[in-house]
Amino acid sequence: MSDAFDPNEMVLRFRERAEAVKRRGLPPVEGPDRARFLEAAKLDFQDFAMLGDATATLEEGILRLEIDLRPSGS
């Protein structure tokens, strides 16, 4: 792993990817393909947004991502 790796920059890139998924247009697909595309976009956003909310640390070559999945107010 390179000394230049910054886990917080990685988290920021995931935040940016989540926003890109939200802005992504819908291709001209219909029927079951449209439903599959929308489901994939929903999962992409969810995954990227979760990683974008992570607290990242890199200690002794081990990358740790902490994501609080508790409901807000807990």
PyMOL Python script that loads the backbone (N, CA, C, O; Angstrom):
from pymol import cmd

cmd.read_pdbstr("""\
ATOM      1  N   MET A   1       0.858  -1.177   0.000  1.00  0.00           N
ATOM      2  CA  MET A   1       0.000   0.000   0.000  1.00  0.00           C
ATOM      3  C   MET A   1       0.894   1.227   0.000  1.00  0.00           C
ATOM      4  O   MET A   1       1.856   1.304   0.765  1.00  0.00           O
ATOM      5  N   SER A   2       0.581   2.166  -0.844  1.00  0.00           N
ATOM      6  CA  SER A   2       1.371   3.381  -0.988  1.00  0.00           C
ATOM      7  C   SER A   2       1.223   4.277   0.238  1.00  0.00           C
ATOM      8  O   SER A   2       0.157   4.353   0.848  1.00  0.00           O
ATOM      9  N   ASP A   3       2.331   4.959   0.585  1.00  0.00           N
ATOM     10  CA  ASP A   3       2.271   5.918   1.691  1.00  0.00           C
ATOM     11  C   ASP A   3       1.349   7.080   1.364  1.00  0.00           C
ATOM     12  O   ASP A   3       0.890   7.776   2.269  1.00  0.00           O
ATOM     13  N   ALA A   4       1.072   7.301   0.085  1.00  0.00           N
ATOM     14  CA  ALA A   4       0.244   8.417  -0.343  1.00  0.00           C
ATOM     15  C   ALA A   4      -1.255   8.123  -0.216  1.00  0.00           C
ATOM     16  O   ALA A   4      -2.073   9.017  -0.431  1.00  0.00           O
ATOM     17  N   PHE A   5      -1.625   6.891   0.129  1.00  0.00           N
ATOM     18  CA  PHE A   5      -3.042   6.546   0.239  1.00  0.00           C
ATOM     19  C   PHE A   5      -3.667   7.286   1.401  1.00  0.00           C
ATOM     20  O   PHE A   5      -3.168   7.233   2.525  1.00  0.00           O
ATOM     21  N   ASP A   6      -4.774   7.983   1.126  1.00  0.00           N
ATOM     22  CA  ASP A   6      -5.512   8.705   2.155  1.00  0.00           C
ATOM     23  C   ASP A   6      -6.917   8.120   2.216  1.00  0.00           C
ATOM     24  O   ASP A   6      -7.700   8.307   1.285  1.00  0.00           O
ATOM     25  N   PRO A   7      -7.252   7.415   3.293  1.00  0.00           N
ATOM     26  CA  PRO A   7      -8.578   6.790   3.370  1.00  0.00           C
ATOM     27  C   PRO A   7      -9.718   7.799   3.326  1.00  0.00           C
ATOM     28  O   PRO A   7     -10.807   7.481   2.849  1.00  0.00           O
ATOM     29  N   ASN A   8      -9.479   9.008   3.816  1.00  0.00           N
ATOM     30  CA  ASN A   8     -10.539  10.018   3.775  1.00  0.00           C
ATOM     31  C   ASN A   8     -10.808  10.490   2.355  1.00  0.00           C
ATOM     32  O   ASN A   8     -11.943  10.834   2.024  1.00  0.00           O
ATOM     33  N   GLU A   9      -9.788  10.513   1.515  1.00  0.00           N
ATOM     34  CA  GLU A   9      -9.996  10.833   0.105  1.00  0.00           C
ATOM     35  C   GLU A   9     -10.813   9.738  -0.573  1.00  0.00           C
ATOM     36  O   GLU A   9     -11.646  10.023  -1.433  1.00  0.00           O
ATOM     37  N   MET A  10     -10.577   8.486  -0.186  1.00  0.00           N
ATOM     38  CA  MET A  10     -11.348   7.375  -0.737  1.00  0.00           C
ATOM     39  C   MET A  10     -12.826   7.532  -0.361  1.00  0.00           C
ATOM     40  O   MET A  10     -13.707   7.353  -1.203  1.00  0.00           O
ATOM     41  N   VAL A  11     -13.091   7.865   0.898  1.00  0.00           N
ATOM     42  CA  VAL A  11     -14.464   8.065   1.357  1.00  0.00           C
ATOM     43  C   VAL A  11     -15.117   9.199   0.564  1.00  0.00           C
ATOM     44  O   VAL A  11     -16.281   9.096   0.179  1.00  0.00           O
ATOM     45  N   LEU A  12     -14.379  10.267   0.322  1.00  0.00           N
ATOM     46  CA  LEU A  12     -14.899  11.377  -0.470  1.00  0.00           C
ATOM     47  C   LEU A  12     -15.257  10.932  -1.885  1.00  0.00           C
ATOM     48  O   LEU A  12     -16.277  11.353  -2.432  1.00  0.00           O
ATOM     49  N   ARG A  13     -14.420  10.079  -2.479  1.00  0.00           N
ATOM     50  CA  ARG A  13     -14.730   9.573  -3.824  1.00  0.00           C
ATOM     51  C   ARG A  13     -16.031   8.776  -3.816  1.00  0.00           C
ATOM     52  O   ARG A  13     -16.802   8.864  -4.771  1.00  0.00           O
ATOM     53  N   PHE A  14     -16.297   8.002  -2.767  1.00  0.00           N
ATOM     54  CA  PHE A  14     -17.551   7.260  -2.684  1.00  0.00           C
ATOM     55  C   PHE A  14     -18.736   8.220  -2.542  1.00  0.00           C
ATOM     56  O   PHE A  14     -19.805   7.975  -3.102  1.00  0.00           O
ATOM     57  N   ARG A  15     -18.548   9.314  -1.793  1.00  0.00           N
ATOM     58  CA  ARG A  15     -19.603  10.324  -1.693  1.00  0.00           C
ATOM     59  C   ARG A  15     -19.922  10.895  -3.070  1.00  0.00           C
ATOM     60  O   ARG A  15     -21.084  11.061  -3.441  1.00  0.00           O
ATOM     61  N   GLU A  16     -18.862  11.191  -3.816  1.00  0.00           N
ATOM     62  CA  GLU A  16     -19.040  11.734  -5.163  1.00  0.00           C
ATOM     63  C   GLU A  16     -19.722  10.731  -6.081  1.00  0.00           C
ATOM     64  O   GLU A  16     -20.541  11.115  -6.916  1.00  0.00           O
ATOM     65  N   ARG A  17     -19.398   9.457  -5.938  1.00  0.00           N
ATOM     66  CA  ARG A  17     -20.053   8.424  -6.757  1.00  0.00           C
ATOM     67  C   ARG A  17     -21.531   8.319  -6.421  1.00  0.00           C
ATOM     68  O   ARG A  17     -22.355   8.133  -7.316  1.00  0.00           O
ATOM     69  N   ALA A  18     -21.880   8.435  -5.146  1.00  0.00           N
ATOM     70  CA  ALA A  18     -23.291   8.380  -4.756  1.00  0.00           C
ATOM     71  C   ALA A  18     -24.053   9.528  -5.412  1.00  0.00           C
ATOM     72  O   ALA A  18     -25.155   9.332  -5.925  1.00  0.00           O
ATOM     73  N   GLU A  19     -23.466  10.728  -5.397  1.00  0.00           N
ATOM     74  CA  GLU A  19     -24.112  11.873  -6.042  1.00  0.00           C
ATOM     75  C   GLU A  19     -24.232  11.664  -7.542  1.00  0.00           C
ATOM     76  O   GLU A  19     -25.236  12.053  -8.139  1.00  0.00           O
ATOM     77  N   ALA A  20     -23.225  11.057  -8.164  1.00  0.00           N
ATOM     78  CA  ALA A  20     -23.265  10.791  -9.607  1.00  0.00           C
ATOM     79  C   ALA A  20     -24.394   9.824  -9.948  1.00  0.00           C
ATOM     80  O   ALA A  20     -25.049   9.975 -10.979  1.00  0.00           O
ATOM     81  N   VAL A  21     -24.624   8.837  -9.092  1.00  0.00           N
ATOM     82  CA  VAL A  21     -25.721   7.888  -9.329  1.00  0.00           C
ATOM     83  C   VAL A  21     -27.056   8.628  -9.267  1.00  0.00           C
ATOM     84  O   VAL A  21     -27.948   8.369 -10.075  1.00  0.00           O
ATOM     85  N   LYS A  22     -27.194   9.553  -8.307  1.00  0.00           N
ATOM     86  CA  LYS A  22     -28.447  10.319  -8.196  1.00  0.00           C
ATOM     87  C   LYS A  22     -28.693  11.167  -9.435  1.00  0.00           C
ATOM     88  O   LYS A  22     -29.840  11.341  -9.847  1.00  0.00           O
ATOM     89  N   ARG A  23     -27.627  11.698 -10.036  1.00  0.00           N
ATOM     90  CA  ARG A  23     -27.771  12.577 -11.207  1.00  0.00           C
ATOM     91  C   ARG A  23     -27.836  11.799 -12.518  1.00  0.00           C
ATOM     92  O   ARG A  23     -28.193  12.357 -13.556  1.00  0.00           O
ATOM     93  N   ARG A  24     -27.495  10.527 -12.472  1.00  0.00           N
ATOM     94  CA  ARG A  24     -27.415   9.714 -13.690  1.00  0.00           C
ATOM     95  C   ARG A  24     -28.780   9.630 -14.361  1.00  0.00           C
ATOM     96  O   ARG A  24     -29.795   9.369 -13.715  1.00  0.00           O
ATOM     97  N   GLY A  25     -28.781   9.856 -15.660  1.00  0.00           N
ATOM     98  CA  GLY A  25     -30.017   9.772 -16.425  1.00  0.00           C
ATOM     99  C   GLY A  25     -30.435   8.328 -16.667  1.00  0.00           C
ATOM    100  O   GLY A  25     -29.647   7.397 -16.504  1.00  0.00           O
ATOM    101  N   LEU A  26     -31.661   8.172 -17.049  1.00  0.00           N
ATOM    102  CA  LEU A  26     -32.208   6.850 -17.343  1.00  0.00           C
ATOM    103  C   LEU A  26     -32.054   6.577 -18.836  1.00  0.00           C
ATOM    104  O   LEU A  26     -32.549   7.342 -19.663  1.00  0.00           O
ATOM    105  N   PRO A  27     -31.376   5.500 -19.177  1.00  0.00           N
ATOM    106  CA  PRO A  27     -31.236   5.190 -20.598  1.00  0.00           C
ATOM    107  C   PRO A  27     -32.596   4.783 -21.189  1.00  0.00           C
ATOM    108  O   PRO A  27     -33.531   4.468 -20.453  1.00  0.00           O
ATOM    109  N   PRO A  28     -32.689   4.795 -22.499  1.00  0.00           N
ATOM    110  CA  PRO A  28     -33.968   4.459 -23.137  1.00  0.00           C
ATOM    111  C   PRO A  28     -34.238   2.948 -23.087  1.00  0.00           C
ATOM    112  O   PRO A  28     -34.090   2.247 -24.088  1.00  0.00           O
ATOM    113  N   VAL A  29     -34.630   2.469 -21.922  1.00  0.00           N
ATOM    114  CA  VAL A  29     -34.966   1.052 -21.759  1.00  0.00           C
ATOM    115  C   VAL A  29     -36.400   0.954 -21.260  1.00  0.00           C
ATOM    116  O   VAL A  29     -36.915   1.866 -20.613  1.00  0.00           O
ATOM    117  N   GLU A  30     -37.032  -0.172 -21.575  1.00  0.00           N
ATOM    118  CA  GLU A  30     -38.423  -0.361 -21.184  1.00  0.00           C
ATOM    119  C   GLU A  30     -38.607  -1.703 -20.507  1.00  0.00           C
ATOM    120  O   GLU A  30     -37.726  -2.562 -20.545  1.00  0.00           O
ATOM    121  N   GLY A  31     -39.738  -1.867 -19.899  1.00  0.00           N
ATOM    122  CA  GLY A  31     -40.135  -3.148 -19.325  1.00  0.00           C
ATOM    123  C   GLY A  31     -39.195  -3.644 -18.242  1.00  0.00           C
ATOM    124  O   GLY A  31     -38.729  -2.869 -17.407  1.00  0.00           O
ATOM    125  N   PRO A  32     -38.917  -4.958 -18.262  1.00  0.00           N
ATOM    126  CA  PRO A  32     -38.082  -5.568 -17.220  1.00  0.00           C
ATOM    127  C   PRO A  32     -36.673  -4.971 -17.161  1.00  0.00           C
ATOM    128  O   PRO A  32     -36.082  -4.884 -16.085  1.00  0.00           O
ATOM    129  N   ASP A  33     -36.133  -4.557 -18.319  1.00  0.00           N
ATOM    130  CA  ASP A  33     -34.798  -3.950 -18.318  1.00  0.00           C
ATOM    131  C   ASP A  33     -34.800  -2.630 -17.553  1.00  0.00           C
ATOM    132  O   ASP A  33     -33.837  -2.309 -16.858  1.00  0.00           O
ATOM    133  N   ARG A  34     -35.867  -1.881 -17.680  1.00  0.00           N
ATOM    134  CA  ARG A  34     -35.978  -0.613 -16.950  1.00  0.00           C
ATOM    135  C   ARG A  34     -36.012  -0.874 -15.446  1.00  0.00           C
ATOM    136  O   ARG A  34     -35.331  -0.195 -14.677  1.00  0.00           O
ATOM    137  N   ALA A  35     -36.787  -1.835 -15.042  1.00  0.00           N
ATOM    138  CA  ALA A  35     -36.885  -2.169 -13.616  1.00  0.00           C
ATOM    139  C   ALA A  35     -35.531  -2.631 -13.079  1.00  0.00           C
ATOM    140  O   ALA A  35     -35.142  -2.254 -11.974  1.00  0.00           O
ATOM    141  N   ARG A  36     -34.815  -3.443 -13.854  1.00  0.00           N
ATOM    142  CA  ARG A  36     -33.486  -3.897 -13.421  1.00  0.00           C
ATOM    143  C   ARG A  36     -32.515  -2.733 -13.310  1.00  0.00           C
ATOM    144  O   ARG A  36     -31.731  -2.664 -12.363  1.00  0.00           O
ATOM    145  N   PHE A  37     -32.562  -1.814 -14.276  1.00  0.00           N
ATOM    146  CA  PHE A  37     -31.684  -0.649 -14.236  1.00  0.00           C
ATOM    147  C   PHE A  37     -31.972   0.192 -12.996  1.00  0.00           C
ATOM    148  O   PHE A  37     -31.045   0.603 -12.298  1.00  0.00           O
ATOM    149  N   LEU A  38     -33.251   0.451 -12.716  1.00  0.00           N
ATOM    150  CA  LEU A  38     -33.620   1.252 -11.552  1.00  0.00           C
ATOM    151  C   LEU A  38     -33.202   0.583 -10.253  1.00  0.00           C
ATOM    152  O   LEU A  38     -32.740   1.255  -9.331  1.00  0.00           O
ATOM    153  N   GLU A  39     -33.360  -0.736 -10.171  1.00  0.00           N
ATOM    154  CA  GLU A  39     -32.942  -1.466  -8.961  1.00  0.00           C
ATOM    155  C   GLU A  39     -31.433  -1.400  -8.787  1.00  0.00           C
ATOM    156  O   GLU A  39     -30.945  -1.210  -7.673  1.00  0.00           O
ATOM    157  N   ALA A  40     -30.688  -1.555  -9.878  1.00  0.00           N
ATOM    158  CA  ALA A  40     -29.227  -1.473  -9.802  1.00  0.00           C
ATOM    159  C   ALA A  40     -28.794  -0.071  -9.362  1.00  0.00           C
ATOM    160  O   ALA A  40     -27.873   0.069  -8.557  1.00  0.00           O
ATOM    161  N   ALA A  41     -29.447   0.955  -9.881  1.00  0.00           N
ATOM    162  CA  ALA A  41     -29.110   2.330  -9.495  1.00  0.00           C
ATOM    163  C   ALA A  41     -29.402   2.553  -8.011  1.00  0.00           C
ATOM    164  O   ALA A  41     -28.631   3.212  -7.314  1.00  0.00           O
ATOM    165  N   LYS A  42     -30.503   2.010  -7.540  1.00  0.00           N
ATOM    166  CA  LYS A  42     -30.861   2.141  -6.119  1.00  0.00           C
ATOM    167  C   LYS A  42     -29.792   1.487  -5.241  1.00  0.00           C
ATOM    168  O   LYS A  42     -29.369   2.065  -4.239  1.00  0.00           O
ATOM    169  N   LEU A  43     -29.361   0.293  -5.614  1.00  0.00           N
ATOM    170  CA  LEU A  43     -28.333  -0.400  -4.836  1.00  0.00           C
ATOM    171  C   LEU A  43     -26.979   0.291  -4.949  1.00  0.00           C
ATOM    172  O   LEU A  43     -26.240   0.374  -3.968  1.00  0.00           O
ATOM    173  N   ASP A  44     -26.649   0.787  -6.144  1.00  0.00           N
ATOM    174  CA  ASP A  44     -25.396   1.536  -6.308  1.00  0.00           C
ATOM    175  C   ASP A  44     -25.382   2.735  -5.382  1.00  0.00           C
ATOM    176  O   ASP A  44     -24.403   2.968  -4.673  1.00  0.00           O
ATOM    177  N   PHE A  45     -26.471   3.501  -5.386  1.00  0.00           N
ATOM    178  CA  PHE A  45     -26.536   4.687  -4.532  1.00  0.00           C
ATOM    179  C   PHE A  45     -26.395   4.291  -3.071  1.00  0.00           C
ATOM    180  O   PHE A  45     -25.620   4.899  -2.333  1.00  0.00           O
ATOM    181  N   GLN A  46     -27.138   3.280  -2.652  1.00  0.00           N
ATOM    182  CA  GLN A  46     -27.087   2.845  -1.252  1.00  0.00           C
ATOM    183  C   GLN A  46     -25.673   2.462  -0.845  1.00  0.00           C
ATOM    184  O   GLN A  46     -25.185   2.896   0.199  1.00  0.00           O
ATOM    185  N   ASP A  47     -25.016   1.655  -1.662  1.00  0.00           N
ATOM    186  CA  ASP A  47     -23.666   1.200  -1.329  1.00  0.00           C
ATOM    187  C   ASP A  47     -22.676   2.357  -1.308  1.00  0.00           C
ATOM    188  O   ASP A  47     -21.894   2.490  -0.367  1.00  0.00           O
ATOM    189  N   PHE A  48     -22.708   3.197  -2.345  1.00  0.00           N
ATOM    190  CA  PHE A  48     -21.776   4.322  -2.402  1.00  0.00           C
ATOM    191  C   PHE A  48     -22.045   5.310  -1.267  1.00  0.00           C
ATOM    192  O   PHE A  48     -21.103   5.839  -0.677  1.00  0.00           O
ATOM    193  N   ALA A  49     -23.317   5.565  -0.955  1.00  0.00           N
ATOM    194  CA  ALA A  49     -23.654   6.508   0.113  1.00  0.00           C
ATOM    195  C   ALA A  49     -23.191   5.975   1.468  1.00  0.00           C
ATOM    196  O   ALA A  49     -22.676   6.735   2.288  1.00  0.00           O
ATOM    197  N   MET A  50     -23.368   4.688   1.706  1.00  0.00           N
ATOM    198  CA  MET A  50     -22.912   4.118   2.981  1.00  0.00           C
ATOM    199  C   MET A  50     -21.404   4.261   3.118  1.00  0.00           C
ATOM    200  O   MET A  50     -20.914   4.687   4.164  1.00  0.00           O
ATOM    201  N   LEU A  51     -20.666   3.909   2.076  1.00  0.00           N
ATOM    202  CA  LEU A  51     -19.210   4.044   2.141  1.00  0.00           C
ATOM    203  C   LEU A  51     -18.809   5.514   2.219  1.00  0.00           C
ATOM    204  O   LEU A  51     -17.794   5.846   2.831  1.00  0.00           O
ATOM    205  N   GLY A  52     -19.588   6.389   1.610  1.00  0.00           N
ATOM    206  CA  GLY A  52     -19.314   7.818   1.677  1.00  0.00           C
ATOM    207  C   GLY A  52     -19.557   8.408   3.055  1.00  0.00           C
ATOM    208  O   GLY A  52     -19.047   9.484   3.369  1.00  0.00           O
ATOM    209  N   ASP A  53     -20.326   7.718   3.876  1.00  0.00           N
ATOM    210  CA  ASP A  53     -20.582   8.158   5.251  1.00  0.00           C
ATOM    211  C   ASP A  53     -19.642   7.506   6.258  1.00  0.00           C
ATOM    212  O   ASP A  53     -19.725   7.777   7.456  1.00  0.00           O
ATOM    213  N   ALA A  54     -18.762   6.659   5.779  1.00  0.00           N
ATOM    214  CA  ALA A  54     -17.877   5.909   6.668  1.00  0.00           C
ATOM    215  C   ALA A  54     -16.826   6.806   7.313  1.00  0.00           C
ATOM    216  O   ALA A  54     -16.427   7.832   6.762  1.00  0.00           O
ATOM    217  N   THR A  55     -16.399   6.389   8.483  1.00  0.00           N
ATOM    218  CA  THR A  55     -15.215   6.954   9.120  1.00  0.00           C
ATOM    219  C   THR A  55     -14.092   5.987   8.802  1.00  0.00           C
ATOM    220  O   THR A  55     -14.150   4.814   9.168  1.00  0.00           O
ATOM    221  N   ALA A  56     -13.068   6.482   8.119  1.00  0.00           N
ATOM    222  CA  ALA A  56     -11.982   5.609   7.653  1.00  0.00           C
ATOM    223  C   ALA A  56     -10.713   5.872   8.433  1.00  0.00           C
ATOM    224  O   ALA A  56     -10.352   7.019   8.699  1.00  0.00           O
ATOM    225  N   THR A  57     -10.042   4.789   8.795  1.00  0.00           N
ATOM    226  CA  THR A  57      -8.724   4.884   9.425  1.00  0.00           C
ATOM    227  C   THR A  57      -7.807   3.863   8.780  1.00  0.00           C
ATOM    228  O   THR A  57      -8.243   2.801   8.335  1.00  0.00           O
ATOM    229  N   LEU A  58      -6.547   4.202   8.739  1.00  0.00           N
ATOM    230  CA  LEU A  58      -5.523   3.302   8.217  1.00  0.00           C
ATOM    231  C   LEU A  58      -4.441   3.211   9.282  1.00  0.00           C
ATOM    232  O   LEU A  58      -3.719   4.176   9.534  1.00  0.00           O
ATOM    233  N   GLU A  59      -4.338   2.037   9.907  1.00  0.00           N
ATOM    234  CA  GLU A  59      -3.377   1.828  10.980  1.00  0.00           C
ATOM    235  C   GLU A  59      -2.598   0.558  10.711  1.00  0.00           C
ATOM    236  O   GLU A  59      -3.168  -0.526  10.587  1.00  0.00           O
ATOM    237  N   GLU A  60      -1.295   0.707  10.623  1.00  0.00           N
ATOM    238  CA  GLU A  60      -0.391  -0.431  10.407  1.00  0.00           C
ATOM    239  C   GLU A  60      -0.807  -1.241   9.182  1.00  0.00           C
ATOM    240  O   GLU A  60      -0.751  -2.471   9.189  1.00  0.00           O
ATOM    241  N   GLY A  61      -1.225  -0.533   8.128  1.00  0.00           N
ATOM    242  CA  GLY A  61      -1.575  -1.196   6.882  1.00  0.00           C
ATOM    243  C   GLY A  61      -2.969  -1.800   6.852  1.00  0.00           C
ATOM    244  O   GLY A  61      -3.329  -2.471   5.885  1.00  0.00           O
ATOM    245  N   ILE A  62      -3.757  -1.575   7.891  1.00  0.00           N
ATOM    246  CA  ILE A  62      -5.117  -2.119   7.942  1.00  0.00           C
ATOM    247  C   ILE A  62      -6.111  -0.971   7.781  1.00  0.00           C
ATOM    248  O   ILE A  62      -6.133  -0.031   8.575  1.00  0.00           O
ATOM    249  N   LEU A  63      -6.930  -1.072   6.737  1.00  0.00           N
ATOM    250  CA  LEU A  63      -7.965  -0.074   6.479  1.00  0.00           C
ATOM    251  C   LEU A  63      -9.233  -0.495   7.206  1.00  0.00           C
ATOM    252  O   LEU A  63      -9.737  -1.602   7.021  1.00  0.00           O
ATOM    253  N   ARG A  64      -9.734   0.410   8.032  1.00  0.00           N
ATOM    254  CA  ARG A  64     -10.981   0.159   8.749  1.00  0.00           C
ATOM    255  C   ARG A  64     -12.002   1.207   8.328  1.00  0.00           C
ATOM    256  O   ARG A  64     -11.724   2.406   8.312  1.00  0.00           O
ATOM    257  N   LEU A  65     -13.181   0.724   7.989  1.00  0.00           N
ATOM    258  CA  LEU A  65     -14.296   1.594   7.650  1.00  0.00           C
ATOM    259  C   LEU A  65     -15.389   1.368   8.680  1.00  0.00           C
ATOM    260  O   LEU A  65     -15.892   0.254   8.828  1.00  0.00           O
ATOM    261  N   GLU A  66     -15.751   2.420   9.385  1.00  0.00           N
ATOM    262  CA  GLU A  66     -16.813   2.317  10.387  1.00  0.00           C
ATOM    263  C   GLU A  66     -18.023   3.060   9.879  1.00  0.00           C
ATOM    264  O   GLU A  66     -17.947   4.237   9.529  1.00  0.00           O
ATOM    265  N   ILE A  67     -19.158   2.351   9.841  1.00  0.00           N
ATOM    266  CA  ILE A  67     -20.407   2.921   9.341  1.00  0.00           C
ATOM    267  C   ILE A  67     -21.474   2.693  10.407  1.00  0.00           C
ATOM    268  O   ILE A  67     -21.774   1.553  10.761  1.00  0.00           O
ATOM    269  N   ASP A  68     -22.037   3.767  10.908  1.00  0.00           N
ATOM    270  CA  ASP A  68     -23.075   3.678  11.924  1.00  0.00           C
ATOM    271  C   ASP A  68     -24.421   3.465  11.228  1.00  0.00           C
ATOM    272  O   ASP A  68     -24.936   4.377  10.582  1.00  0.00           O
ATOM    273  N   LEU A  69     -24.985   2.276  11.357  1.00  0.00           N
ATOM    274  CA  LEU A  69     -26.260   1.950  10.723  1.00  0.00           C
ATOM    275  C   LEU A  69     -27.455   2.081  11.662  1.00  0.00           C
ATOM    276  O   LEU A  69     -28.579   1.716  11.316  1.00  0.00           O
ATOM    277  N   ARG A  70     -27.191   2.605  12.853  1.00  0.00           N
ATOM    278  CA  ARG A  70     -28.310   2.796  13.785  1.00  0.00           C
ATOM    279  C   ARG A  70     -29.216   3.912  13.287  1.00  0.00           C
ATOM    280  O   ARG A  70     -28.740   4.866  12.671  1.00  0.00           O
ATOM    281  N   PRO A  71     -30.508   3.807  13.543  1.00  0.00           N
ATOM    282  CA  PRO A  71     -31.420   4.888  13.157  1.00  0.00           C
ATOM    283  C   PRO A  71     -30.982   6.193  13.793  1.00  0.00           C
ATOM    284  O   PRO A  71     -30.469   6.188  14.912  1.00  0.00           O
ATOM    285  N   SER A  72     -31.169   7.301  13.111  1.00  0.00           N
ATOM    286  CA  SER A  72     -30.777   8.594  13.689  1.00  0.00           C
ATOM    287  C   SER A  72     -31.571   8.833  14.961  1.00  0.00           C
ATOM    288  O   SER A  72     -32.737   8.451  15.063  1.00  0.00           O
ATOM    289  N   GLY A  73     -30.925   9.468  15.927  1.00  0.00           N
ATOM    290  CA  GLY A  73     -31.542   9.711  17.223  1.00  0.00           C
ATOM    291  C   GLY A  73     -31.282   8.612  18.230  1.00  0.00           C
ATOM    292  O   GLY A  73     -31.718   8.701  19.378  1.00  0.00           O
ATOM    293  N   SER A  74     -30.566   7.562  17.804  1.00  0.00           N
ATOM    294  CA  SER A  74     -30.261   6.452  18.734  1.00  0.00           C
ATOM    295  C   SER A  74     -29.023   6.754  19.534  1.00  0.00           C
ATOM    296  O   SER A  74     -28.610   5.944  20.364  1.00  0.00           O
TER     297      SER A  74
END
""", "prot")
cmd.dss("prot")
cmd.show_as("cartoon", "prot")
cmd.util.cbc("prot")
cmd.orient("prot")
